[in-house]
Amino acid sequence: MNRNVILTCAVTGAGDTAGKNPNVPVTPRQIADDCIAAAKAGASVAHIHVRDPETGGISHSTEHFREVMERVRDADTDIVMNITAGGGGDWIPDAEDPTRGGPGTDIQTPAERHAPVGELLPELCTLDCGSLNFGDMVYVNPADWLREHARLVQAAGVKPELECFDLGHVWFARQLQQEGLLDGTPLYQLCLGIPWGAEADPETMLAMRNKLPAGANWAAFGIGRHQMPMVAQAMLLGGHARVGLEDNLYLKKGVMATNAQLVEKAGTLIENLGGRVMTPAETRAHLSLRDPDTGQIATNAAGGEA
């Protein structure tokens, strides 16, 4: 059991959710405000996507990410920043010509996915570790693209959060480590409940956890009604946790949530299980992240890298 939990809030995502819950932030200001609110509610990390402010749809704009980062950094509340680098992988075959992408397809090269991370240098960024049937589309991550992407993240000195949507993704992430494409102790995120990847249940989480390399840091999340049960399950199995409107829109059945409310609910759950949520400073030390104020790798109380 892990009694010192890193709690991430994934504040918006890129899915078609803004019209389903009015609390889903869309503009850079709204996204930044929700990161700050999540921090005040006790979150250790803010995981961010950005959206087109006019349509609420997917955006990969470095300038939108920059505005969010600057607004959060200028606030009086600290939080670790985790920028998505997993956009631009959506493939929907064209109905007339399945060799081409149809409406809804959104593909970026590894360099394009990495551009906001390489320029803004957050403490963390995501690195997806495989392809899968993601609902009715295919999420495309060829192995050589991921190797190229891992090299870019490594060169930038940003720690990757290894997003694993199925058991084979854990296998490939271990391969990246064996090939020397990951520095330091790896950080895994077990992504559960996405149709048609790994299911959000204790057996699946345990199977994926058991395939992690020795000493790895890891977290997990479940989508929808599985969000809070997977917080508890991850803590009990020795991991960290994630909540937020990217993954779940409801505080309870029939009640729309805010990001801050989901963080508060998860924090209470963690405390009731005998644990505590780590502060952003403790998180940087535990994961050996770069301090945004000093540019140095954060260290633990004993003076060494955590």
Secondary structure, DSSP 8 states (H G I E B T S, - for coil): --SEE-EEEE---SSTTTTT-TTS--SHHHHHHHHHHHHHTT-SEEEE-EE-TTT--EE--HHHHHHHHHHHHHSSS--EEEE----SEEE-B-SS-TTSB-TT-EE--HHHHHHHHHHH--SEEEEE---EEETTEEE---HHHHHHHHHHHHHHT-EEEEEESSHHHHHHHHHHHHTT-S-SS-EEEEEES-TTSS-SSHHHHHHHHTTS-TT-EEEEEE-GGGHHHHHHHHHHTT-EEEESTTT--EEETTEE--HHHHHHHHHHHHHHTT-EE--HHHHHHHHT-B-TTT-SB-B-TTSSB-
